[in-house]
Each structure stands twice: as structure tokens, then as C-alpha cells.
Amino acid sequence: MLIHPQFDPIAVSIGPLAVRWYGLMYLAGFVAFLWLGKRRAQSQPWHGMSAQDIDDLLFYGVLGVVLGGRLGQVLFYEPGYYLAHPLEILAVWKGGMAFHGGMLGVFVAMALFARKTGRTFFQVTDFIAPLVPLGLMAGRIGNFINGELWGRVADATLPWAMVFPRVDSLPRHPSPLYQAAGEGLLLFVILWLFSARQRATGAVSGMFLIGYGVLRFVAEYFREPDHGIFGLSYVVSMGQWLSLPMVLVGLWLLLRKPATPL
């Protein structure tokens, strides 16, 4: 049975300056977004994205991820805790970023970018969808390093069952690594291949919503469920409730008849 390494969350410390692994993982995700975005813009000219557009998309996206992800954690998962400790809302370096909140934040940011550049919302989201999963993978690796979002209790005979000493002495699923592999690497491959040729407006966005929603729904069966705003549930978790609308909207985007761009 494996034991979580209990990494020091601080990667580099120089005097009073401390750089945390969690922040470095987000930085790696943003760098991947920038590199892949510029490569995608060059190889798929039908998007009409310039190098400056990619830089602007990153700026808007960072704001959406950080603000939306933090607010999502506060409102969807731990409203009671943050109501009692309001200053902790600003402590993003300690972790605690909800994907679904970050997604909503990014949607708002992309809508603003689309309006500024005269594009439609789904033209923008179709372009960025394949660029997102590697950032999600980096974030889940950051969760693992922090020893957070541990999994449900697993059979001790499972070769990769892991004890998280900061939690208890029980064997558990290393669920952040499951999510890094599924919602990160696997979803990236699916979207990169699916978007290799020009699709109807909204199709790539729809595939992202379906892919993430399904993979997250499955992963929740291996992850210790959060209390969330509906309370603790081992049947349908908060993450699964939030993933269901994603799948439904994604199916609508894929199956609808071609219409005027949105």
C-alpha cells in the first residue's frame, strides 16, 4: 500500500518570498494554453486568431479562472466555512478552486472578449476548448501535491491504494491523479483530435462539456464527496450535480441543427 509523500507545498523559498507548487501548476497550465493556442492559431487559420488575440485570451482567461474558481469554491462547496472566515476567501495560494466556478468565470471572460473582438461566443469557446484540459491536469497534480481532494476508501489490495496521513490511516483512491489522467490528458487527446478539422460552430464546445461532464461524473465515485450546498451525499455528489447540466448543454450543442452563429 502506498503512502502519500506529503510534499512540502512550498516549492521555492527566498527570504519572505514563497513560491508554492499549487501556483506553479497553474502557471504551467497557462504556459501550455499560450503555446498550444499559438500553434492552433497557425495550423487552423479558419479561427482567425492572431498572436495578440492569444495573449489577450490568456489574460481574460486567467481572470475568469481565478475569480470564478475561487467564488465557486466559496459558494458551491464551503459557504459555511468562508462565512465564518471571510478573509480566507483571498488566500488562493492555499488551494480551493472549484472547476465549475472557474468555468463560469471563463464563460463571462470569453463573452467579454468576443464582444470586444466582434466574434461570437461559441467561436471563441470552440477555439479555447482544446487548450483547457492540460491546465486542468496541472491543477489536479497541484491538488495531489497539496494532499487535498483525497479519494474514497479503497480495497487495501488495490496496488495503487494510498494512505493520506493528514487524513487518516485508511487506504484511499488517489483521485486527483485519476482526474489528472481523465479530465486532463484523456480529454485533451479527444478534443485535440476532434477539433483537427473545421466543425459546426458550437460543436467543439459541446464535446468539451460532454467529455468533462462525463469524466468528472465518473471520477466523483472515487473521490471523497464534498458537503456542498446540498449537504454531504455519497449517492450524487455536488460535483456530479454540477456536471449534469454540462452534459445536457453539450448534447444540445452537438445535436442541434446548424443555425446562425451564437
The 8 nearest C-alpha neighbors of each residue, nearest first, counted from 0:
[[1, 160, 161, 158, 159, 2, 155, 170],
 [0, 2, 161, 160, 162, 159, 3, 158],
 [3, 1, 162, 161, 4, 163, 0, 164],
 [2, 4, 163, 5, 162, 161, 1, 164],
 [5, 3, 6, 2, 144, 163, 146, 1],
 [6, 4, 3, 7, 146, 144, 145, 164],
 [7, 5, 4, 144, 8, 145, 146, 3],
 [6, 8, 9, 5, 10, 145, 144, 20],
 [9, 7, 19, 20, 145, 6, 10, 144],
 [10, 8, 19, 7, 18, 11, 20, 17],
 [9, 11, 19, 20, 18, 8, 12, 7],
 [12, 10, 18, 9, 17, 13, 19, 16],
 [11, 13, 17, 16, 18, 14, 9, 10],
 [14, 12, 16, 15, 17, 11, 18, 10],
 [13, 15, 16, 12, 17, 11, 18, 9],
 [14, 16, 13, 17, 12, 18, 11, 9],
 [17, 15, 13, 14, 12, 18, 11, 19],
 [18, 16, 12, 11, 9, 19, 13, 15],
 [17, 19, 11, 10, 9, 12, 16, 20],
 [20, 18, 9, 10, 21, 22, 8, 17],
 [19, 21, 23, 10, 22, 8, 9, 24],
 [20, 22, 141, 24, 19, 23, 25, 94],
 [21, 23, 25, 24, 19, 20, 26, 92],
 [24, 22, 26, 20, 25, 21, 27, 19],
 [25, 23, 27, 137, 21, 26, 22, 141],
 [24, 26, 28, 22, 27, 23, 138, 29],
 [25, 27, 23, 29, 24, 28, 30, 22],
 [28, 26, 24, 30, 25, 29, 23, 31],
 [134, 29, 27, 25, 31, 26, 30, 137],
 [28, 30, 32, 26, 31, 27, 33, 25],
 [29, 31, 27, 33, 32, 28, 26, 34],
 [32, 30, 28, 34, 29, 33, 35, 27],
 [33, 31, 29, 130, 30, 35, 34, 36],
 [32, 34, 30, 36, 31, 35, 37, 29],
 [35, 33, 31, 36, 37, 32, 30, 38],
 [36, 34, 38, 32, 37, 33, 31, 39],
 [37, 35, 39, 33, 38, 34, 32, 40],
 [38, 36, 40, 39, 34, 35, 50, 33],
 [37, 39, 35, 41, 36, 40, 42, 34],
 [40, 38, 36, 42, 37, 41, 43, 35],
 [39, 41, 37, 43, 38, 48, 42, 44],
 [42, 40, 38, 39, 43, 44, 37, 48],
 [41, 43, 39, 40, 44, 38, 37, 45],
 [44, 42, 40, 45, 41, 39, 46, 195],
 [43, 45, 46, 47, 40, 41, 42, 48],
 [44, 46, 47, 43, 197, 48, 40, 42],
 [47, 45, 44, 48, 43, 40, 126, 122],
 [46, 48, 45, 44, 49, 40, 43, 41],
 [49, 47, 40, 46, 52, 50, 53, 44],
 [48, 50, 52, 51, 53, 47, 40, 37],
 [51, 49, 53, 52, 37, 54, 48, 40],
 [52, 50, 54, 49, 53, 55, 48, 56],
 [51, 53, 49, 55, 50, 54, 48, 56],
 [54, 52, 56, 50, 51, 55, 57, 36],
 [53, 55, 51, 57, 52, 56, 58, 50],
 [54, 56, 52, 58, 57, 53, 51, 59],
 [57, 55, 53, 59, 58, 54, 60, 52],
 [56, 58, 60, 54, 55, 59, 61, 53],
 [59, 57, 55, 61, 60, 56, 54, 62],
 [58, 60, 56, 62, 108, 57, 61, 55],
 [59, 61, 57, 63, 62, 58, 105, 56],
 [62, 60, 64, 58, 63, 59, 57, 65],
 [63, 61, 59, 60, 65, 64, 66, 58],
 [62, 64, 104, 105, 60, 67, 61, 66],
 [65, 63, 101, 61, 68, 67, 62, 66],
 [64, 66, 68, 62, 67, 63, 69, 61],
 [67, 65, 69, 63, 68, 64, 62, 70],
 [66, 68, 104, 101, 100, 70, 64, 63],
 [101, 69, 67, 100, 96, 97, 71, 65],
 [68, 70, 96, 72, 71, 66, 67, 65],
 [69, 71, 73, 67, 72, 68, 74, 66],
 [70, 72, 100, 68, 74, 97, 69, 73],
 [73, 71, 97, 69, 76, 70, 96, 75],
 [72, 74, 70, 78, 77, 71, 75, 76],
 [73, 75, 78, 71, 72, 70, 76, 77],
 [76, 74, 71, 227, 72, 228, 73, 77],
 [75, 77, 227, 72, 74, 73, 228, 78],
 [76, 78, 73, 80, 79, 72, 227, 81],
 [79, 77, 73, 74, 81, 80, 82, 76],
 [80, 78, 82, 77, 81, 83, 73, 84],
 [81, 79, 83, 77, 82, 78, 84, 73],
 [80, 82, 84, 85, 83, 78, 79, 73],
 [81, 83, 79, 80, 85, 84, 78, 77],
 [82, 84, 81, 80, 85, 79, 78, 86],
 [85, 83, 81, 82, 87, 86, 80, 88],
 [86, 84, 81, 87, 82, 88, 83, 89],
 [87, 85, 88, 84, 89, 90, 81, 83],
 [86, 88, 90, 89, 85, 84, 81, 91],
 [89, 87, 86, 90, 85, 81, 91, 73],
 [88, 90, 87, 91, 86, 85, 69, 92],
 [91, 89, 87, 92, 88, 93, 86, 94],
 [90, 92, 93, 94, 89, 95, 88, 69],
 [93, 91, 90, 94, 22, 21, 19, 95],
 [92, 94, 91, 90, 95, 21, 19, 145],
 [95, 93, 92, 91, 96, 21, 142, 90],
 [94, 96, 72, 97, 69, 91, 93, 68],
 [95, 97, 68, 69, 72, 94, 98, 71],
 [98, 96, 72, 68, 71, 100, 99, 101],
 [99, 97, 101, 100, 68, 102, 96, 71],
 [98, 100, 102, 101, 97, 103, 71, 241],
 [101, 99, 71, 68, 67, 103, 102, 97],
 [68, 100, 102, 67, 64, 104, 98, 99],
 [101, 103, 99, 105, 104, 100, 98, 106],
 [104, 102, 106, 100, 105, 101, 67, 99],
 [105, 103, 63, 67, 101, 107, 102, 106],
 [104, 106, 63, 108, 102, 107, 103, 60],
 [107, 105, 103, 109, 104, 108, 110, 102],
 [106, 108, 110, 104, 105, 109, 111, 103],
 [107, 109, 105, 111, 106, 110, 59, 63],
 [110, 108, 112, 106, 111, 107, 105, 113],
 [109, 111, 113, 107, 108, 112, 120, 106],
 [110, 112, 114, 108, 109, 113, 115, 107],
 [111, 113, 109, 115, 114, 110, 116, 108],
 [114, 112, 118, 110, 116, 115, 111, 120],
 [113, 115, 111, 117, 112, 116, 110, 118],
 [114, 116, 112, 113, 117, 111, 118, 110],
 [117, 115, 113, 114, 118, 112, 111, 52],
 [116, 118, 114, 115, 113, 119, 112, 120],
 [119, 117, 113, 116, 114, 122, 120, 123],
 [118, 120, 122, 261, 121, 113, 123, 260],
 [119, 121, 123, 122, 110, 113, 261, 124],
 [122, 120, 124, 123, 201, 119, 125, 261],
 [123, 121, 119, 125, 120, 124, 200, 126],
 [122, 124, 121, 126, 120, 125, 127, 113],
 [123, 125, 121, 127, 126, 122, 128, 204],
 [126, 124, 204, 203, 122, 123, 128, 121],
 [125, 127, 123, 124, 128, 122, 46, 129],
 [126, 128, 124, 130, 129, 125, 123, 131],
 [127, 129, 130, 125, 131, 124, 126, 204],
 [130, 128, 190, 191, 131, 127, 187, 132],
 [131, 129, 127, 32, 128, 132, 35, 36],
 [130, 132, 134, 128, 129, 133, 135, 127],
 [133, 131, 183, 135, 187, 134, 130, 136],
 [134, 132, 136, 183, 135, 131, 28, 137],
 [28, 133, 135, 137, 132, 136, 131, 138],
 [136, 134, 132, 138, 133, 183, 137, 139],
 [137, 135, 183, 179, 133, 139, 134, 138],
 [136, 138, 24, 134, 140, 135, 139, 28],
 [137, 139, 141, 135, 136, 140, 24, 25],
 [140, 138, 142, 141, 136, 175, 179, 137],
 [139, 141, 143, 137, 142, 138, 144, 136],
 [140, 142, 21, 138, 144, 139, 143, 24],
 [143, 141, 139, 145, 140, 147, 144, 146],
 [144, 142, 146, 140, 145, 141, 175, 147],
 [143, 145, 141, 146, 142, 6, 140, 8],
 [144, 146, 142, 143, 147, 8, 141, 6],
 [145, 147, 143, 144, 142, 5, 149, 148],
 [146, 148, 149, 142, 145, 143, 144, 175],
 [149, 147, 175, 150, 142, 222, 223, 146],
 [150, 148, 147, 174, 173, 223, 222, 146],
 [151, 149, 222, 172, 223, 174, 171, 221],
 [150, 152, 223, 222, 171, 221, 172, 153],
 [151, 153, 171, 170, 172, 169, 150, 154],
 [154, 152, 171, 170, 172, 155, 151, 160],
 [153, 155, 156, 157, 170, 152, 160, 171],
 [154, 156, 157, 170, 153, 160, 0, 158],
 [157, 155, 154, 158, 160, 0, 153, 159],
 [156, 158, 160, 155, 159, 154, 153, 0],
 [159, 157, 160, 156, 0, 155, 1, 161],
 [158, 160, 157, 161, 1, 0, 172, 173],
 [161, 159, 157, 171, 170, 172, 0, 158],
 [160, 162, 1, 170, 171, 2, 0, 159],
 [161, 163, 2, 170, 169, 168, 164, 171],
 [162, 164, 3, 166, 165, 167, 2, 161],
 [165, 163, 166, 167, 162, 168, 3, 2],
 [164, 166, 163, 167, 146, 5, 168, 162],
 [165, 167, 164, 163, 168, 162, 149, 169],
 [168, 166, 164, 169, 165, 163, 162, 170],
 [167, 169, 162, 164, 170, 163, 166, 165],
 [168, 170, 167, 162, 171, 152, 163, 161],
 [171, 169, 162, 161, 160, 153, 152, 155],
 [170, 172, 152, 153, 161, 150, 160, 151],
 [171, 173, 150, 174, 160, 153, 151, 221],
 [174, 172, 150, 175, 176, 149, 161, 171],
 [173, 175, 150, 177, 176, 172, 222, 149],
 [176, 174, 178, 139, 177, 143, 173, 179],
 [177, 175, 179, 174, 178, 173, 180, 140],
 [178, 176, 174, 180, 175, 179, 181, 173],
 [177, 179, 181, 175, 182, 180, 176, 174],
 [178, 180, 136, 183, 176, 139, 177, 181],
 [179, 181, 184, 177, 178, 183, 185, 176],
 [182, 180, 185, 178, 183, 179, 184, 177],
 [183, 181, 186, 178, 211, 179, 214, 180],
 [184, 182, 136, 132, 179, 133, 181, 180],
 [183, 185, 180, 187, 186, 181, 133, 188],
 [186, 184, 181, 188, 187, 183, 180, 189],
 [185, 187, 189, 182, 188, 184, 183, 190],
 [186, 188, 184, 132, 190, 185, 189, 191],
 [187, 189, 191, 185, 186, 190, 192, 184],
 [190, 188, 186, 192, 187, 191, 193, 185],
 [191, 189, 193, 129, 187, 192, 188, 194],
 [190, 192, 188, 194, 129, 193, 189, 187],
 [191, 193, 195, 190, 189, 194, 188, 196],
 [194, 192, 190, 191, 195, 189, 196, 203],
 [193, 195, 196, 191, 192, 190, 203, 197],
 [196, 194, 192, 193, 191, 197, 43, 190],
 [197, 195, 194, 198, 193, 43, 192, 191],
 [196, 198, 194, 195, 199, 45, 43, 200],
 [199, 197, 202, 200, 196, 194, 203, 201],
 [200, 198, 202, 201, 257, 197, 203, 253],
 [199, 201, 202, 121, 122, 198, 260, 125],
 [200, 202, 204, 121, 203, 252, 205, 125],
 [203, 201, 205, 253, 204, 199, 200, 252],
 [204, 202, 206, 125, 205, 201, 207, 194],
 [203, 205, 125, 207, 201, 202, 206, 124],
 [249, 206, 204, 202, 252, 208, 203, 207],
 [205, 207, 203, 209, 204, 208, 210, 249],
 [206, 208, 204, 210, 205, 209, 211, 128],
 [207, 209, 249, 205, 245, 211, 206, 210],
 [210, 208, 246, 249, 212, 206, 207, 211],
 [211, 209, 207, 213, 212, 208, 206, 214],
 [210, 212, 214, 208, 213, 209, 215, 182],
 [211, 213, 242, 209, 215, 246, 210, 214],
 [214, 212, 216, 210, 215, 211, 209, 217],
 [213, 215, 211, 217, 216, 212, 182, 210],
 [214, 216, 218, 212, 217, 213, 211, 219],
 [217, 215, 239, 213, 219, 214, 218, 212],
 [216, 218, 214, 215, 219, 220, 213, 221],
 [219, 217, 215, 220, 221, 216, 214, 178],
 [218, 220, 222, 221, 216, 217, 215, 239],
 [221, 219, 218, 222, 217, 216, 151, 223],
 [222, 220, 219, 151, 218, 150, 174, 172],
 [223, 221, 150, 219, 151, 174, 220, 224],
 [222, 224, 151, 150, 149, 225, 221, 148],
 [225, 223, 236, 222, 233, 226, 232, 231],
 [224, 226, 227, 231, 237, 223, 76, 236],
 [225, 227, 231, 230, 76, 224, 228, 229],
 [228, 226, 76, 230, 229, 225, 75, 237],
 [227, 229, 230, 75, 76, 226, 78, 237],
 [230, 228, 227, 231, 226, 237, 232, 236],
 [229, 231, 226, 227, 228, 232, 225, 237],
 [230, 232, 226, 225, 227, 229, 224, 233],
 [233, 231, 236, 234, 235, 230, 224, 226],
 [232, 234, 235, 236, 224, 231, 220, 223],
 [233, 235, 232, 236, 220, 231, 224, 239],
 [236, 234, 232, 233, 239, 240, 237, 238],
 [237, 235, 239, 238, 232, 224, 233, 240],
 [236, 238, 240, 239, 227, 241, 225, 235],
 [237, 239, 241, 236, 240, 242, 219, 216],
 [238, 240, 242, 216, 236, 241, 237, 235],
 [241, 239, 237, 242, 238, 243, 236, 235],
 [240, 242, 238, 239, 243, 237, 244, 99],
 [243, 241, 212, 239, 245, 240, 244, 238],
 [242, 244, 246, 245, 240, 241, 239, 247],
 [245, 243, 247, 246, 242, 248, 241, 240],
 [246, 244, 208, 242, 248, 243, 247, 212],
 [245, 247, 209, 249, 243, 212, 244, 248],
 [246, 248, 244, 250, 249, 245, 251, 243],
 [249, 247, 251, 245, 250, 246, 244, 252],
 [205, 250, 248, 208, 246, 252, 209, 251],
 [251, 249, 253, 247, 252, 248, 254, 246],
 [250, 252, 248, 254, 249, 253, 255, 247],
 [253, 251, 205, 249, 250, 255, 254, 201],
 [254, 252, 202, 250, 251, 205, 255, 249],
 [253, 255, 251, 252, 250, 256, 202, 249],
 [256, 254, 251, 252, 253, 257, 258, 250],
 [255, 257, 258, 254, 253, 252, 251, 199],
 [258, 256, 255, 199, 259, 200, 260, 254],
 [259, 257, 256, 260, 255, 261, 200, 199],
 [258, 260, 261, 257, 200, 256, 119, 199],
 [259, 261, 258, 200, 119, 121, 122, 201],
 [260, 119, 121, 120, 259, 200, 122, 201]]
